[in-house]
Each structure stands twice: as C-alpha cells, then as structure tokens.
Amino acid sequence: MADPLRIEAGDLEADAILEAIEDGRRVVVTTTTLGDEHEVTLRYDGSVYYCDTPTRLHRHESAREMRTCIRNMGYGTVSVGDDT
C-alpha cells in the first residue's frame, strides 16, 4: 500500500483528493475544529468512499457524494467551474 497523502484542510481541490483516493491512496487531512487539531482519513475501497473522523465513519456511495462531503467539511477546495 502506498504511503498516505498528508495534507492540511483546504490545501487541495476536492477533485485532486478524489483522484488520489480513487488511485488507492489514503488521504489524511489535518483539520482544526473548535481550536483542536484532528486527522480525518479519506479512502475508497473500489465501491464505497469513506471519511474516517475521530468520532464517526461516514460512508458515501458515489464520487459525487464524496466530493460534496469533502467540500462541505472544508477538506478540499472547490474546483474552478465545478457546480456539483
């Protein structure tokens, strides 16, 4: 397994994060919530996308759902011209 890609929240566009996880890499996002730093692991098993947070495991059935989660949670930025 490839080493995880470690990023700070907002460092990459959502599509770049999706591309990395669809290529089999785990993406570890460092984010700050209410002054505390946390790591979230984003991954894909070939059929389901996962956001593994310190308190919960989120499942997404499509790339569109995962992209929306990545953007809404601030893990990745919106791609130019992206309206999904």
N, CA, C and O of each residue as an XYZ file, in Angstrom:
336
protein
N       0.844     -1.178      0.000
C       0.000      0.000      0.000
C       0.892      1.244      0.000
O       1.911      1.308      0.687
N       0.472      2.216     -0.786
C       1.223      3.468     -0.873
C       1.103      4.241      0.436
O       0.119      4.114      1.164
N       2.118      5.038      0.715
C       2.059      5.899      1.892
C       0.880      6.851      1.756
O       0.555      7.283      0.650
N       0.240      7.181      2.870
C      -0.879      8.128      2.788
C      -0.394      9.512      2.359
O       0.728      9.922      2.656
N      -1.256     10.197      1.667
C      -1.011     11.581      1.293
C      -1.501     12.428      2.453
O      -2.682     12.376      2.797
N      -0.621     13.207      3.063
C      -0.972     14.041      4.221
C      -1.082     15.490      3.772
O      -0.161     16.047      3.176
N      -2.241     16.090      4.074
C      -2.492     17.474      3.679
C      -3.168     18.219      4.835
O      -3.696     17.608      5.764
N      -3.139     19.539      4.752
C      -3.915     20.405      5.640
C      -5.248     20.669      4.940
O      -5.299     20.733      3.711
N      -6.307     20.820      5.700
C      -7.620     21.115      5.129
C      -7.517     22.333      4.215
O      -6.962     23.362      4.599
N      -8.057     22.208      3.003
C      -8.055     23.305      2.042
C      -6.829     23.381      1.157
O      -6.757     24.256      0.294
N      -5.854     22.488      1.340
C      -4.635     22.524      0.525
C      -4.868     22.111     -0.925
O      -4.222     22.636     -1.832
N      -5.787     21.174     -1.148
C      -6.041     20.646     -2.493
C      -7.495     20.854     -2.878
O      -8.362     21.043     -2.024
N      -7.746     20.817     -4.185
C      -9.122     20.841     -4.664
C      -9.759     19.488     -4.393
O      -9.063     18.474     -4.322
N     -11.066     19.468     -4.242
C     -11.797     18.232     -3.980
C     -11.515     17.180     -5.048
O     -11.375     16.001     -4.724
N     -11.430     17.583     -6.309
C     -11.177     16.622     -7.385
C      -9.803     15.974     -7.261
O      -9.650     14.794     -7.577
N      -8.807     16.721     -6.807
C      -7.463     16.153     -6.617
C      -7.472     15.128     -5.484
O      -6.791     14.105     -5.561
N      -8.236     15.403     -4.443
C      -8.359     14.451     -3.335
C      -9.059     13.189     -3.827
O      -8.615     12.078     -3.536
N     -10.149     13.354     -4.572
C     -10.861     12.200     -5.119
C      -9.955     11.369     -6.015
O      -9.964     10.140     -5.938
N      -9.183     12.020     -6.855
C      -8.268     11.310     -7.748
C      -7.274     10.470     -6.944
O      -7.006      9.321     -7.292
N      -6.737     11.038     -5.884
C      -5.763     10.315     -5.058
C      -6.399      9.091     -4.403
O      -5.808      8.011     -4.407
N      -7.598      9.250     -3.839
C      -8.205      8.099     -3.160
C      -8.680      7.047     -4.164
O      -8.659      5.854     -3.862
N      -9.108      7.475     -5.353
C      -9.510      6.512     -6.379
C      -8.314      5.762     -6.944
O      -8.465      4.676     -7.503
N      -7.123      6.341     -6.801
C      -5.881      5.669     -7.204
C      -5.365      4.728     -6.119
O      -4.314      4.108     -6.279
N      -6.109      4.621     -5.013
C      -5.742      3.685     -3.961
C      -4.996      4.271     -2.782
O      -4.608      3.538     -1.873
N      -4.789      5.569     -2.778
C      -4.111      6.203     -1.639
C      -5.113      6.631     -0.596
O      -6.242      7.002     -0.916
N      -4.701      6.579      0.636
C      -5.473      7.195      1.715
C      -5.005      8.639      1.801
O      -3.816      8.928      1.663
N      -5.939      9.529      2.029
C      -5.608     10.936      2.194
C      -5.921     11.293      3.643
O      -7.063     11.180      4.089
N      -4.902     11.722      4.366
C      -5.056     12.114      5.767
C      -5.078     13.641      5.806
O      -4.098     14.301      5.460
N      -6.211     14.182      6.233
C      -6.419     15.625      6.267
C      -6.336     16.087      7.714
O      -7.048     15.581      8.581
N      -5.466     17.050      7.963
C      -5.401     17.672      9.288
C      -6.317     18.882      9.269
O      -6.208     19.756      8.409
N      -7.221     18.912     10.235
C      -8.200     19.987     10.320
C      -8.295     20.470     11.765
O      -7.991     19.726     12.697
N      -8.712     21.698     11.940
C      -8.883     22.258     13.278
C     -10.351     22.570     13.497
O     -10.980     23.278     12.709
N     -10.891     22.022     14.596
C     -12.281     22.255     14.964
C     -12.330     22.734     16.404
O     -11.853     22.049     17.309
N     -12.897     23.893     16.614
C     -13.013     24.491     17.952
C     -11.662     24.529     18.673
O     -11.574     24.272     19.874
N     -10.622     24.853     17.918
C      -9.291     25.004     18.485
C      -8.507     23.712     18.645
O      -7.334     23.752     19.016
N      -9.126     22.563     18.375
C      -8.430     21.283     18.488
C      -8.088     20.741     17.103
O      -8.910     20.793     16.188
N      -6.882     20.227     16.957
C      -6.436     19.649     15.692
C      -6.836     18.176     15.634
O      -6.661     17.432     16.599
N      -7.378     17.770     14.479
C      -7.808     16.391     14.267
C      -7.327     15.908     12.912
O      -7.052     16.710     12.019
N      -7.225     14.591     12.762
C      -6.926     13.988     11.471
C      -8.143     13.212     10.999
O      -8.782     12.496     11.770
N      -8.448     13.366      9.729
C      -9.536     12.651      9.076
C      -8.907     11.859      7.935
O      -8.116     12.398      7.162
N      -9.258     10.589      7.832
C      -8.728      9.759      6.763
C      -9.812      9.536      5.722
O     -10.910      9.074      6.035
N      -9.487      9.872      4.475
C     -10.400      9.687      3.352
C      -9.874      8.520      2.526
O      -8.681      8.450      2.229
N     -10.784      7.588      2.148
C     -10.342      6.413      1.393
C     -11.476      5.862      0.552
O     -12.636      6.244      0.704
N     -11.109      4.949     -0.343
C     -12.045      4.340     -1.276
C     -11.677      2.876     -1.411
O     -10.510      2.550     -1.629
N     -12.660      1.980     -1.285
C     -12.359      0.549     -1.369
C     -12.708     -0.060     -2.723
O     -12.691     -1.281     -2.877
N     -13.021      0.778     -3.696
C     -13.391      0.306     -5.021
C     -14.889      0.375     -5.273
O     -15.336      0.313     -6.418
N     -15.667      0.503     -4.194
C     -17.109      0.643     -4.369
C     -17.724      1.657     -3.405
O     -18.760      2.247     -3.713
N     -17.103      1.867     -2.247
C     -17.619      2.802     -1.245
C     -16.508      3.761     -0.834
O     -15.357      3.362     -0.657
N     -16.875      5.034     -0.686
C     -15.962      6.066     -0.212
C     -16.167      6.230      1.290
O     -17.289      6.134      1.786
N     -15.062      6.480      2.016
C     -15.132      6.604      3.470
C     -14.442      7.881      3.942
O     -13.410      8.283      3.406
N     -15.046      8.519      4.975
C     -14.447      9.619      5.729
C     -14.356      9.110      7.163
O     -15.370      9.014      7.856
N     -13.174      8.791      7.598
C     -12.970      8.252      8.942
C     -12.521      9.394      9.846
O     -11.359      9.799      9.825
N     -13.468      9.910     10.648
C     -13.192     11.029     11.546
C     -12.897     10.484     12.943
O     -13.094      9.293     13.186
N     -12.432     11.320     13.856
C     -12.168     10.835     15.216
C     -13.412     10.299     15.929
O     -13.291      9.522     16.876
N     -14.600     10.704     15.486
C     -15.812     10.285     16.185
C     -16.769      9.441     15.355
O     -17.704      8.855     15.900
N     -16.550      9.369     14.046
C     -17.533      8.706     13.202
C     -16.937      8.270     11.878
O     -16.013      8.902     11.365
N     -17.469      7.184     11.322
C     -17.103      6.724      9.987
C     -18.268      7.029      9.051
O     -19.351      6.461      9.187
N     -18.033      7.939      8.091
C     -19.053      8.296      7.106
C     -18.841      7.440      5.867
O     -17.703      7.191      5.468
N     -19.929      6.991      5.259
C     -19.876      6.222      4.018
C     -20.589      7.004      2.923
O     -21.627      7.624      3.154
N     -20.011      6.962      1.735
C     -20.622      7.619      0.574
C     -20.625      6.636     -0.581
O     -19.627      5.963     -0.841
N     -21.749      6.557     -1.270
C     -21.924      5.562     -2.329
C     -21.442      6.029     -3.699
O     -21.306      5.213     -4.611
N     -21.184      7.321     -3.862
C     -20.765      7.822     -5.178
C     -19.687      8.888     -5.025
O     -19.511      9.480     -3.960
N     -18.975      9.110     -6.121
C     -17.949     10.160     -6.140
C     -18.594     11.524     -5.911
O     -18.001     12.391     -5.269
N     -19.784     11.714     -6.422
C     -20.477     12.996     -6.242
C     -20.762     13.251     -4.758
O     -20.542     14.359     -4.270
N     -21.250     12.229     -4.035
C     -21.496     12.363     -2.595
C     -20.205     12.665     -1.850
O     -20.176     13.505     -0.951
N     -19.138     11.970     -2.233
C     -17.848     12.172     -1.560
C     -17.323     13.573     -1.821
O     -16.829     14.229     -0.904
N     -17.424     14.041     -3.061
C     -16.966     15.391     -3.407
C     -17.730     16.429     -2.582
O     -17.139     17.380     -2.071
N     -19.038     16.240     -2.456
C     -19.861     17.155     -1.668
C     -19.416     17.166     -0.213
O     -19.321     18.232      0.394
N     -19.143     15.998      0.354
C     -18.669     15.907      1.735
C     -17.327     16.629      1.899
O     -17.141     17.405      2.836
N     -16.411     16.369      0.990
C     -15.081     16.991      1.050
C     -15.208     18.510      1.031
O     -14.540     19.200      1.801
N     -16.058     19.029      0.159
C     -16.250     20.485      0.081
C     -16.970     21.028      1.299
O     -16.547     22.034      1.869
N     -18.060     20.373      1.711
C     -18.851     20.872      2.846
C     -18.061     20.874      4.149
O     -18.236     21.767      4.979
N     -17.207     19.898      4.330
C     -16.418     19.803      5.563
C     -15.144     20.651      5.503
O     -14.439     20.786      6.503
N     -14.851     21.221      4.329
C     -13.679     22.078      4.190
C     -12.370     21.325      3.992
O     -11.297     21.918      4.101
N     -12.443     20.025      3.703
C     -11.218     19.232      3.500
C     -10.520     19.619      2.212
O      -9.293     19.584      2.126
N     -11.316     19.994      1.196
C     -10.761     20.389     -0.101
C     -11.504     21.597     -0.622
O     -12.615     21.899     -0.187
N     -10.883     22.278     -1.550
C     -11.484     23.473     -2.135
C     -12.305     23.101     -3.357
O     -12.203     21.985     -3.867
N     -13.103     24.021     -3.816
C     -13.930     23.827     -4.999
C     -13.080     24.043     -6.231
O     -12.324     25.011     -6.316
N     -13.209     23.129     -7.194
C     -12.511     23.263     -8.458
C     -13.139     24.404     -9.253
O     -14.343     24.643     -9.151
N     -12.334     25.105    -10.041
C     -12.841     26.180    -10.873
C     -13.836     25.588    -11.870
O     -13.530     24.615    -12.559
N     -15.017     26.175    -11.939
C     -16.037     25.706    -12.861
C     -16.828     24.515    -12.335
O     -17.681     23.990    -13.050
N     -16.572     24.077    -11.116
C     -17.273     22.944    -10.524
C     -18.600     23.406     -9.969
O     -18.639     24.280     -9.103
N     -19.701     22.829    -10.459
C     -21.013     23.213     -9.953
C     -21.737     22.041     -9.301
O     -22.946     22.115     -9.083
N     -21.029     20.972     -8.988
C     -21.661     19.805     -8.358
C     -21.547     19.857     -6.870
O     -22.024     18.954     -6.183
